[in-house]
Amino acid sequence: MPRGQQSEIRSPIRHEKTPHPLRCHGQPRFRVRQWPSSPPSGGNQGSPDRASRDDPPELSFYNDGVKLLFKKEWAAAEKQFTAAVAINPKMPEAHNNLAYVLRKQGEPNFAKSLEHYNRAIELKPKMPEAYMHRGALHYFMGHPELPNPTSRRCSS
């Protein structure tokens, strides 16, 4: 084929474009949950970014932490999630996200991260993100051989 010409050979197989399961409109989908705020009231002039005055204060800290988590500002997100956990220690999503940002900040925070993953699982045993991230933490801590307590064992 002469140089500069492109091949006209086409594949007989049609490739349909399907969206990637972990992407939404080209953006990655995260499994981090953001707490919904109440409908706008007169106090916040209809701004969707601000929580209404009726919302508990931990939701404001939590939602701000999620925004910072998406920006990968781990230290700032840690402060927000810590404030949310201090106000409401029974909020499993805040414990899970706090553990995640602690893990992302490095090895000195691994023990504290594990405590928060365990607390999130204790509060909400059916939250798969906490189990998944806790397993990743065990791997980074050098314990990949730990058994998964939720897996079924074969009886022999």
C-alpha positions in Angstrom: 0.0 0.0 0.0 1.4 3.4 -0.9 2.6 5.6 1.9 0.1 8.2 3.1 -3.0 6.2 2.2 -5.1 4.6 4.9 -6.3 1.1 4.8 -9.9 0.6 3.6 -10.2 -2.9 5.1 -13.1 -3.0 7.5 -14.0 -5.6 10.0 -17.1 -7.6 9.3 -18.0 -7.5 13.0 -20.0 -4.5 14.2 -18.9 -3.1 17.5 -21.6 -1.4 19.3 -20.7 1.4 21.7 -21.9 0.6 25.1 -21.3 2.8 28.1 -18.6 1.7 30.5 -20.3 0.3 33.7 -18.2 2.4 36.0 -18.5 5.7 34.0 -21.4 8.1 33.7 -21.2 10.6 30.8 -17.4 10.2 30.7 -17.1 10.8 34.4 -16.2 8.1 36.9 -19.0 7.0 39.2 -18.1 6.9 42.8 -19.7 4.7 45.5 -19.5 7.4 48.1 -22.9 8.4 49.2 -23.9 12.0 49.8 -26.7 12.7 52.2 -29.6 14.6 50.7 -30.5 17.9 52.1 -34.0 19.1 52.7 -35.9 21.1 50.1 -34.8 24.7 50.0 -36.4 27.0 52.6 -36.5 30.7 52.7 -33.2 30.9 54.6 -30.9 29.7 51.9 -32.4 31.5 48.9 -33.0 28.2 47.0 -29.3 27.4 46.7 -29.0 23.6 46.2 -25.4 23.6 47.6 -26.4 24.7 51.0 -28.2 22.6 53.5 -31.4 24.1 54.8 -31.6 25.3 58.4 -33.8 22.3 59.2 -31.0 19.8 58.4 -28.9 18.4 61.2 -25.4 20.1 61.3 -23.6 16.8 60.7 -25.1 16.6 57.2 -23.4 19.9 56.3 -20.0 18.6 57.5 -20.6 15.3 55.8 -21.6 16.8 52.4 -18.7 19.2 52.5 -16.4 16.3 53.2 -17.7 14.4 50.2 -17.1 17.3 47.9 -13.5 17.5 49.2 -13.1 13.8 48.8 -14.0 14.1 45.1 -11.3 16.8 44.8 -8.9 14.4 46.5 -8.2 17.0 49.3 -7.7 14.3 51.9 -6.7 16.4 54.9 -9.5 18.9 54.5 -12.1 16.0 54.0 -10.8 14.3 57.1 -11.6 17.4 59.2 -15.1 17.5 57.8 -15.8 13.8 58.4 -14.3 14.0 61.8 -16.7 16.9 62.7 -19.6 14.9 61.3 -18.6 11.8 63.4 -18.2 14.0 66.5 -21.7 15.4 66.2 -23.3 12.0 65.2 -21.2 9.0 66.1 -23.9 6.7 64.7 -23.5 7.8 61.1 -21.9 4.8 59.3 -21.3 6.6 56.0 -19.3 9.3 57.8 -17.2 6.6 59.5 -16.6 4.8 56.2 -15.5 8.0 54.4 -13.4 9.1 57.3 -11.6 5.7 57.2 -11.2 6.1 53.4 -9.5 9.5 53.6 -7.3 8.3 56.5 -6.2 5.4 54.4 -5.4 7.6 51.5 -3.2 9.8 53.7 -0.7 6.9 54.3 0.5 4.3 56.6 0.6 6.3 59.9 -3.2 6.5 59.7 -3.9 2.8 58.9 -4.8 1.8 62.5 -7.2 4.7 63.0 -8.7 3.9 59.5 -9.3 0.3 60.5 -11.1 1.4 63.7 -13.5 3.6 61.6 -14.1 0.8 59.0 -15.0 -1.6 61.9 -17.3 1.0 63.4 -19.0 1.6 60.1 -19.6 -2.2 59.7 -20.8 -2.4 63.2 -23.4 0.3 62.6 -24.5 -0.8 59.2 -23.5 -4.5 58.5 -25.0 -4.4 55.0 -22.7 -1.6 53.6 -20.5 -3.3 51.0 -18.2 -0.3 50.6 -16.9 -0.6 54.1 -16.0 -4.3 53.6 -14.4 -3.7 50.3 -12.2 -0.8 51.5 -11.4 -2.6 54.8 -10.1 -5.5 52.7 -8.0 -3.1 50.7 -6.6 -1.6 53.9 -5.7 -5.1 55.2 -3.8 -5.6 51.9 -1.9 -2.4 52.3 -1.1 -3.2 55.9 0.5 -6.5 54.7 -2.3 -8.8 55.8 -3.7 -10.1 52.4 -4.0 -13.6 53.8 -6.7 -12.7 56.3 -9.9 -14.7 55.7 -13.0 -12.9 54.6 -15.4 -13.3 57.5 -18.4 -12.9 55.1 -17.3 -15.6 52.6 -18.8 -19.1 52.8 -16.5 -21.9 53.6 -16.5 -25.2 51.9 -17.2 -28.1 54.2 -14.9 -31.0 53.5 
